[in-house]
Amino acid sequence: MSTPSGAIWGRAEQQDFRSRVRGCLLGGAIGDALGAGVSALTLDEIRAAHGEGAVNDFVPAFGRRGAVSAATQLTLFTVDGLIRAQVRRDTGAWHPPTDVHRAHLRWAATQRDWGPDLRRKDGGWLAQEEWLYARRDPTISCLTGLGDTTMGTLDKPKNTIARDSGALVRSAPFGLLVGWEPQLVCQLAVECAVQTHGSPGAYLSAGAFAVIVHALARGETLDAGVQRALAQLTPRPGHQPVSDALQQALGAVRQGIPGPERIAALGEGRTAESALGVAVYCALVAEDIRQGLRLAVNHDGPSAVTGTLCGALLGALHGETALPPAWLAELEGRPTLLEIADDFAMEMTQGPALHSPGSAASGWLARYPRG
């Protein structure tokens, strides 16, 4: 993988970028939390439990309101891996898929250990966050793909028939690499997806999602992002189900009033490509983030998945100030999400000042060790 060129950031550009990074990560987590309590229910069951208007606010999941699932946990570790990859560039070791894989192995440890291993010096600060040591409905594909230290690759992917959204929901951070070209963003997301998901529908959905987020983080429209993703997909073998899902999402916008019937026609998110299609559709027709997320979670499919994806898209599109304050206030892990979002923005805009060979900040290297 070639090294992307650097960029010069003005103050206004830095502020806009940080807002979109925060919006993307927090928006995804809000959508995750909104859908987590009803993710296993049909729409009829949701309405029976919460009224004809279905879910309009957080409902308890995992013992509390505002709780997030494994989708948010994994997204946090994806960001951690990308920061670590940038830090390790100074050593000449430049292979982001390896650093993201190591980060996801740290997530896997949170699924089997009781709490942080304080003896480890290479884990960084995120792996010390005790609230992350909880199993929140991870997919079997993620658990088995990260069940040993062997890294799946495009030549030898893990779980070759896995079509679920476990890789897709953790892939928004790749799109926040705004200094990269879209083809590199897509390639990195794909290379990291095959570490757990070897079906083309699953890993190409991850690549397409990252490209759409990338366009939004650069200030482009959602429609432009989808077109860019379609262009990236076309040369890749096995792309047709993902391309079809995106085309169907675009077409559904013109088919009448948004509602569960439109989502059902898109497949309700039961495969990675249909989850991507549902999320894109909900984001395209959203009048605002609140309305878009309510649409994204009230259907028969996996609500936490489609809520996560739609929230990340709308957050990257509109920035953090568009997020509903009442939902932010109750969101589990909000301090951690804000901290790593700001760290990511600082690394991407000011990284050389933090860890170049001539001016290394010891505190930063303690947070994101090179090892």
FIFIKE-486515 format. One record per residue: x, y, z of N, C-alpha, C, O, CB in turn; residue in three letters. Coordinates in steps of 0.05 Angstrom, whole numbers, plus 5000, padded with zeros to 4 digits. Glycine has a CB too. Layout:
N
XYZXYZXYZXYZXYZALA...
end
This chain:
371
501749765000500050005000501850255000503550285017498150005025MET501350424982503050664979502250865001500050865011502750784952SER504151045007503751245027502251485015503151594995506451335039THR500051565027498551805017500152055022501752075041495851825030PRO499752245005501152505009499952655032497652625039501052664983SER501552825043500652995066499053225056498853275032503053095082GLY497853375075496153605068496753825087497653785110493153525069ALA496354075078496654305095493854395105492054435089498154545080ILE493554425131491054475143490954765154492654845170490354275165TRP488854915146488355175158486555135183485554915187486955365138GLY486255345199484755315223481755245218480655065231484855575240ARG480555375198477755315192477455025182475454895189476655515171ALA479354935166479254665156479554465179478154265180481454615136GLU481354525198481654345221479054325237478254115246483954445239GLN477754555242475354565258473054405244471554265257474454845263GLN472854445218470754295203471353995203469453835207470654395174ASP473853925200474553635200473953515227472753295229477553605193PHE474753645249474153545275471153515280470353315292475453715297ARG469653705270466653685274465553445259463753305269465353935264SER466653385235465653165220466552895232465052695231466553185190ARG468952885242469952645255468252585280467252365284472952675264VAL467852795296466052755320463252675311462052495323466053015336ARG462252815291459552755282459252465272457352335278458752935260GLY461252375258461152095247461251895269459651705270463552055228CYS463151925288463451725309461151735329460051525337466051765324LEU460351975337458152005356455451935343453751805355458052285367LEU455152015318452651955303452351655300450151545304452652085276GLY454451515293454351225291453551095318451950905318456951115281GLY454751195339454151075366451251135374450050965386456151195387ALA450251375368447451435374445651255359443751145371446851735368ILE446151215333444451035318444550745329442550605329445251035289GLY446950665337447350405349445650375374444150185378450350355355ASP445850575392444350575417441350585413439850465428445250795435ALA440450735393437650765388436450495378434150425385437150975366LEU438050345363437050085353437649845371436449635367438150045326GLY439449875390440449645405438149505420438149255422442549725424ALA436349655431434249535448432049395432430449255444433049745465GLY432049435406429949305389431049155366429549075347428049525379VAL433649105366434948995342433948715336434048635312437948985347SER433048565356432148295351429148275346428048055343432848115374ALA427748505345424848505343423948575314425248715300423648705362LEU421548465307420248555283418948825287418748915310418248335273THR418048955266416749205269414149175285413549345301416149325241LEU412648965280410248915296410848895326409448995343408748675286ASP413048755332413848715360414848985372414249035395416048505362GLU416149145356417049405365414649575372414549705393418849545344ILE412649575354410249735359408649635382407449785397408449735334ARG408549375386407149255409408449345435407049385455407048955407ALA411049365435412449435459412649735464412749825487415249325458ALA412649895443413250185446411150365433411450615433415850245434HIS408950255424406750415413406950425382408850345370406950695424GLY404750535370404550535341406750695328407550645306401850645333GLU407750905343409951065332412650925333414651045324410051325346GLY412650685345415150525347417250675364416550825382416250455320ALA419750625359421950745376422551025367423351085345424450565374VAL422151215386422751495382424951595400425851825397420351665386ASN425951425418427951505438429451255446428651025438426651645462ASP431551285461433051055472431150885488429550985503435451145488PHE431450625485430150425503432350255515434450235504428050255487VAL431850135538433949995552435049765535433649615521432849875578PRO437749745536439149525523441649465540442949655549439949585493ALA442249215544444549145560444449275587446549335599447149225545PHE442049305598441749395625441649695629441549785652443949305641GLY441549855608441450145611440450275585440450155564444250265619ARG439550525588438950685564441450795552443350865566436950915572ARG441550815526443750935512446150745509448350835501444651175526GLY445750495514447950295512448650245483446850235466447250035527ALA451150195477452050135450452649845447453049705467454450315442VAL452849755422453449475417456349435408457949625410451549365395SER456949195399459649135390460449315366462849355361459948845383ALA458449415351459049585328460649825336462649895324456549665314ALA459849955358461250195368463950115380465950255377459550345388THR463949895395466449805407468549765385470849865387466049535422GLN467849625364469749565342470549815327472849845319468549365323LEU468650005324469350255311471450405326473350515314466850425307THR471250405353473250545369475950415365477950565362472450525399LEU476150155364478750025360479750065331482150065327478549735367PHE477950095312478850155285480350425285482450455273476450165265THR479150625298480450885300483150865314485050985305478551085316VAL483250715336485750675350487850555332490150645332485250495375ASP487050365316488950235297489950425276492350425269487750005284GLY488250605266489050795246490951005258492851085244486650935234LEU490451085282492351275295495051145299497151255293491251375322ILE495050895308497550745313499050715287501550725287496950475326ARG497650665265498950635239500450895232502750875222496950565217ALA499151125236500551375230502951415248505051505238498551615234GLN502751345273505051375291507351195283509651275285504151315320VAL506750955274508850765266510150835240512250725233507750495265ARG509051025225510351105199513151205204514851175187508651315185ARG513551335227516151445233518351235234520651295230516151605259ASP517550985240519450775242520050635215521750465213518550565262THR518550725194518750595168516950355165516850235144521650505164GLY515450295186513550065185510850175177509350285194513349915213ALA510150155152507750275141505950065129506250005105508350495121TRP504249945145502349755135499749775153499449615171503549465136HIS498049965147495650005163493949765168492949735190493950215151PRO493549575149491949335156493049185180491449075196491849155132PRO495649175183496849035206496149185232495449055251499849015202THR496349445232495849595256492849585263492149565287496649885253ASP491149585243488249565249487649275259486049245277486549625224VAL488949075248488548805257489448775286488048655302490048605240HIS491648895293492648885321490649025339490148925362495349015323ARG489449245330487449385346485049205350483949195372486649655333ALA484149075329481848905332482348655349480548555362480848815304HIS484848565350485548355369485348465398484648315416488448255364LEU485948715402485548835429482548845436481848795458486849115430ARG480848905415478048885420477248595427475748555446476448975395TRP478348405413477648125419478348045447476947885460479147935399ALA480448165458481148115486479048215505478548105526483848245493ALA477748435498475648545515473248355516471548375534474748825505THR472948175496470747995496471147745512469347585516470147925467GLN473647695520474147455536475447515563475347335581476047275520ARG476647745567477947815592475947955611474048075602480447985588ASP476547935637474748065656475248375657473348525663475347955684TRP477648455650478248735651480948785639482348595631478048845679GLY481949035639484549105627486848965641486848925665484949405629PRO488848895625491348785635493249015640494549115621492548575616ASP493449105665495049345671498049295667499649485668494549435699LEU498849045664501648985660502649035632504949075627502248685667ARG500749045613501449085585502149385581500649565589499248995566ARG504349425567505249705562504749785533505150015526508249725568LYS503949595516503549655488500649685480500049715456504849435471ASP498849665499495949675493494849945488492749975475494449545514GLY496150155499495150425496492850475514491950295530494350475467GLY491750715513489650795533486950665527485450615546489451095533TRP486250625502483550525497483050255509480950195519483050515466LEU485150085508484849815519484649815549484149605561487149645510ALA485050045562484850065591482050165599481450185623486950255602GLN480250215580477550315586475850075595475149905580476350455561GLU475250075621473849845632471049795621470149565619473649875662GLU469650005613466949975603466849815577464749705570465650245599TRP469149795563469149645538469349345542468949195523471549735521LEU469949265567470148975572467348865578466648795601472048925597TYR465848835556463048735558462348625530462948755510461048965567ALA461048395530460248285504457548395496455548355510460147975506ARG457448525474455048665465454148565437454148715417455548965464ARG453448315436452348195412454248215388453448295366449748315404ASP456848145391458548135367457747915349456647715358461548105376PRO458247935323457647725305459647495309461947535317457747815275THR458747255303460447025305462847055287465046965293458946765298ILE462447175264464647215244466847385256469247325252463547345219SER466147595271468147755284469747605305472147625307466948005296CYS468247455321469547295342471347085331473647045341467447175361LEU470446935311472146725300474446845283476646735283470546535283THR473847055268475947175252478247285268480547295259474747395235GLY477547375292479647495310480247305333481247385354478647765321LEU479547045329479946845350482846745352483546615371478146615346GLY484446815332487346755334488846995322487547185313488046485319ASP491446975321493047205312493547205282494847395272495647215327THR492647005268493046995239491247205226488847215231492446715228THR492447375209491047585196489947505169491447415152492747835193MET487347525165486147465139487047675118487447905125483147465141GLY487447585094488247765072486347715048484747525048491247715064THR486647885028484947835004485547574991483847444979485448064984LEU488147484992488847224981487746994999487046784988491847204978ASP487747035025486846835044485046965065485847005088489246695058LYS482547025057480747165076479746965097479746725093478347285060PRO478847085119477546925140474546905133473447085121478047055168LYS473346685142470446655140469346725112467946925109469046835161ASN469946555093469446625065466546635058465846735037470746415048THR464746535075461846545069460446745087457946775085460546275072ILE461846895103460547085122459447325106461047475094462547175143ALA456847365108455547585093454347795112452947975103453347485074ARG454747765138453547945157455048215157457048255143453547825185ASP454148395174455148675174457348725195457948955200452848855179SER458548515206460548555227462948725218464048875234461448295237GLY463848695193466048855183465049125174466449325178467448715160ALA462749135162461549385152461249595174461949825170458949335139LEU460149515197459449715217461949835231461650035245457749585238VAL464249725227466649835239468349995219470550075225468349615251ARG467250045195468950145173468650445168470050545150468250005149SER466950585182466750875178469451025181470051205166464750995197ALA471150955201473551105205475451115181476951305178475050995228PRO475450905164477050915140476351155123478051275110476850655124PHE473751225122472851445106473751715117473651915102469951445104GLY474651725142475551975153478452035146479552245155475251965184LEU479751865131482451915121482252105097482652015074483951645114LEU481552355102480852535080483252605063482852705040479652785091VAL485652565072488052625056488652405036490452435020490352675074GLY487252185038487651965020485851984995483752124996487151695034TRP486551854974484851834951482751614955483251424970486451774925GLU480351644943478251444947479051154943478150984957475851514930PRO480651104922481350834917483050704939482750474945482850814890GLN484750874952486250774974484450724999484850535013488450974981LEU482550905003480650865025479150605021478850445040478651105027VAL478150564997476650314991478350074996477549875008475550324962CYS480850084986482649854988483249785017483249555024485249904972GLN483749995033484349945061481949815075482349625091485250205075LEU479649925071477249815084476749525076476049365093474749985077ALA477249465051476949195041478949005054478348785063477149175011VAL481449095055483648925066483148875096483948665106486349065062GLU481949065109481349025138478848865142478548725162481149295152CYS476948885124474448725126474948425123473748265137472448815105ALA476748355104477248065099478647935123479047685123478848025074VAL479448085142480647965166478547805182479247645199481848185184GLN475947865177473847715190471647625171470147435177472647885212THR471447755147469147705129470247665101471147855088467147935130HIS470047415091471147355065469247355042470147315019472447095066GLY466647405047464747425025465047695011465147905024461847385035SER465047704984465347964970463148154978463648394980465247914940PRO460648064982458548244990459148385016458448625020455948094993GLY460448245035461148365061463448555059463348775068461748145081ALA465648465046468048645046467748875026468949085031470448485040TYR466348835004465949054986463949264997464149494990465048954959LEU462049165013460249355026461849535045461349775047458049205042SER463749425059465549575077467049785061467250015069467449395092ALA468149705038469649895021467950115011468750345010470949744998GLY465450045002463650244991462750445013462650685008461250114979ALA462150345036461350515058463650715065463050945070460650345083PHE466050615066468350795073468651015052469251245059470950625074ALA468150945026468451145005466251355008466751595004468251014977VAL463751275015461651465019462251655042461851895040458951325024ILE463151545065463851705088466151895080466152135088464751535112VAL467951805064470251965055469252215040470252435044472151805038HIS467352175022466252395007464952595026465252835023464252294986ALA463352495045461952675063463952825081463653065086460052515081LEU466052695090468052825107469553035091470753225103470052615118ALA469653015065470853215048468953445040469653625025471953085023ARG466453425050464553635045462853595020461453775011465853895042GLY462853355009461253294985458453204993457953165017462653074968GLU456653174974453953084980453852784983455652644974452053184958THR451652694995451352404998451052264971452152054966448952345016LEU449552394953449152274926451852254912452452054899447252444910ASP453552464914456152454902457852224914459352094900457652724905ALA457552184940459051974953458251694943459851524939458651984983GLY455651654939454651404929455651354901456451134894451551394930VAL455651564884456651534857459651464857460551304841456151794841GLN461051584876463951534878464451244886466251104876465351724898ARG462751144905462950874914462350674891463750474888461050814937ALA460350734876459650564853461950544833462550334822457150664839LEU463250774829465550774811467850604821469250474806466551064806ALA468250604848470350434859469650144859471449974856470850524888GLN467050084861466249804861466449664834467249434832463349784871LEU465849804813465549684786467849504777467249294766465149904766THR470349584782472549404772472949154789474548984782475149554771PRO471549134812472248924831470448674828467948704826471949024860ARG471548444826469948194823468048164847468648214870471847944822PRO465548084840463548034860462148274870460748274890464847904883GLY462448504855461248754865458248784860457048954873462648984852HIS457148614843454348664833452348684856450648874855453548454814GLN452248504876450248534897450448804912448448924920450548314917PRO452948894916453249154930452449384913451049564922456249184940VAL453349384888452549594869449549594866448349814865453849544842SER448249364864445349354861443949474886441949614883444449064857ASP445049414909443849514934443949824935442049954943445249394959ALA446149934926446450224926444550344905443350554909449350304920LEU444450224881442650324860439750314869438150494864443050164834GLN438950104883436250074893435650284914433450384915435849794905GLN437650344931437250554951436750824937434950974945439650574969ALA438250884916437851134902435151134889433751344889440051164880LEU434350914877431750904864429350924884427351034877431450644848GLY429750814908427550824927426851104936424651154945428350654952ALA428751284934428251564942425951684926424451854936430751734938VAL425551594902423551704884420951554884419151594867424651724856ARG420651364903418451174902416251244922414451074927419350894906GLN416251474934414151554952415051614979417451644984412151334953GLY413151644998413751725025415451515039414951285037411151765041ILE417651605052419351415066417951265088416251375102421851565078PRO418551015091417350855112418350565112420050495095414350845108GLY417450405130418350125133417949965107419549775102416949985155PRO415950025092415449875067417749905047418549715034412849955053GLU418850145045421150195028423550035038425149925023421850495026ARG423950035064426149895076425949595072427849455066426449955106ILE423549485074423049205070423849125041424948915036420149125075ALA423249305022423949254994426949244990427849124970422649454976ALA428449385007431349395004432749155018435149135017432349655016LEU431148995032432348755045432648775075433448585088434948705033GLY432049005086431949045115434549015130434649025154429948855127GLU436748985115439348985128440248715138441948695156439349165151GLY439148495126439948235136442548125124443647935134437648035129ARG443548255103446248205093447748475094446448685098446248085064THR450348465091451848705092450948905070450649145075454848645089ALA450548805046449848985024447049105028446649345022449948834997GLU445148945039442549065043442549265066441049455066440448845048SER444249205087444449395109445549665098444649875107446249285131ALA447549645081448649895069446550035053446250285055451049825051LEU444949895037442850015021440750155039439950375033441549815004GLY439950025060437950135079439050395091437650595092437149935101VAL441550385100442750615114442950855094442351085101445450545125ALA443850795070444151015050441351135043441051375042445450905024VAL439350965040436651055034435651235057434651455052434750825031TYR435951145082434951305105436451575107435151775113435351145131CYS438951575101440551825102439652005079439552255083443551765100ALA439151895056438352055033435652205037435352425029438251885008LEU433852065050431152185053430752325080428652445085429051965051VAL432852325097432652445123432252745122433752885109435052375140ALA430252845136429853135139431853245159432753475156426953195148GLU432553085179434553145199435552885211434552675204433453345221ASP437552905228438752655239436652495255436552255253441152725256ILE435052635271433152495288431152335271430652095276431652685306ARG430052455250428152325234429452095218428251885215426852525214GLN431852145208433251935193433851695210433551465200435852045182GLY434651735234435351505252432851355260432951105263436851595276LEU430651495265428151355272427351175249426450955253425951555279ARG427551275225426951105201428850865200427950645193427151275176LEU431350915206433350705203433050475223434150255218436050825206ALA431750515246431550305266428850175268428549975281432350425293VAL426750295256424050185259423350025235421950115216422050415263ASN424149775235423549585214424049305224424749265247425249635188HIS423749105207424048825216426948725218427348525231422548645196ASP428748875208431548785206433148865231432048945251432848895182GLY435848835229437648885252437949195256439649325243440448765247PRO436449295274436149585278438749715286439349935277434049645298SER440349585303442849705312444849735289446249935288444149535335ALA444849545271446649565248445849795230447549965224446549295232VAL443349805221442550025203442650295217443150495204439749965192THR442050295243442250545258445150645259445650885256441150515286GLY447050465264449850535265450750655239452050865238451550295272THR450150525217451050615190449850885183451251065174450450405169LEU447150905187445851155180446851385197447251605188442751125183CYS447251335223448251545241451051635234451551875235448351445269GLY452751455225455451535217455351705192456851905189457151285212ALA453551635173453351795148452252075154453452275145451451655129LEU450152095170448952355175450752525193450852765190446252315189LEU452252395211454152545228456452655212457252885217455152365250GLY457452495193459652595176458652815158460153005151460852365160ALA456152795149454952995131454553265144455153475133452352885119LEU453353255168452453505181454353595204454153835212449753455193HIS456053425214457853505236456553475263454153425265458653795233GLY458153505284457153435311454953615321453253525337459453445330GLU454853865312452854055323450053985314448154085326453554335315THR449753815294447053725285446053495301443653415298447153655256ALA447653375319446753135334444853225356445253425369449252985346LEU442753065361440853135382442153135410443152925419438452935381PRO442053355424443453375450442353175471443853065486443153655461PRO439753125471438552945490439652665487440152525506435552945488ALA440052585462441252315457444152315464445152115476440852235428TRP445652525458448452535465448852515496450652385505449652795455LEU447052645510447352655539447152375552448452335573445152835551ALA445652195540445251935552447051715539447051485548442451845550GLU448551795519450151595504452351465520453951605532451251725479LEU452351205521454451065535457151115521457351105496453850765536GLU459251155537461851185526462451445512464451475498462350965507GLY460651645516461051905502463852025507465052125488458852095510ARG464852035532467452145536469652005520471452135510468152145566PRO469451745519471451585504471251655474473351685461471051285508THR468851665463468451725435469552005428470852045408465451715428LEU468952205446469952475441473052475442474352615426468852665461LEU474152335461477052335465478452225441480452335431477852185490GLU477551995431478951865409478352015383479952025365478151575406ILE475952135380475352305357477252535355478352595333472452395357ALA477752675377479552895377482452815373483952955360479253055403ASP483152585384485852485380486252415350488352475339486352225397ASP484252295338484452235309484752485293486552505275482052075300PHE483152685299483252945284486053075288487153185269481053135293ALA487053055312489653185318491853035303493653155292490253185348MET491752765304493752605290493752665260495852685248493252305295GLU491452675248491252705219491952995210492853025187488452645210MET491753185228492353455220495053555230496253735218490153645229THR495953445253498353545265500253325274501953365291497653715289GLN500053095262501552865270504552905272505852825291501052645252GLY505853035251508753065253509653215278511853165287509653215228PRO508053405288508853545312508653375336509753445357507053795315ALA507253145334506852975358508952755360509652665382504152855357LEU509852655337511652425339513652395317514652175311509952175339HIS514352615303516552595283519152545298519452615322516652855266SER521052435284523652365298524852605312526252575332525652265277PRO524452845302525653085314524153205337525253355353526053285294GLY521553135340519953255361517753055370515453085363518653515352SER518552865386516752655395515552745422516952825440518052385398ALA512852725424511452785449511152515465509652345456508652925444ALA512552495487512452235501509652155510508951925511514352255526SER508052355517505352295525503652175503502151985508503952545535GLY504052275479502652165456503451875450501851705444503052335431TRP506051825452507051555447506251365469506251115464510151565444LEU505751465493504651285513501751215508500850995514504851425541ALA500251405496497451355489497251165465495550985463496051615483ARG499151205446499051045421501850935416503351035399498051225397TYR502550725430505350615428505950515400504150425385505750385448PRO508450525393509250435366509450135364509550025342511950565359ARG509550005387509949715387507449565378507449315377510649615414GLY
end
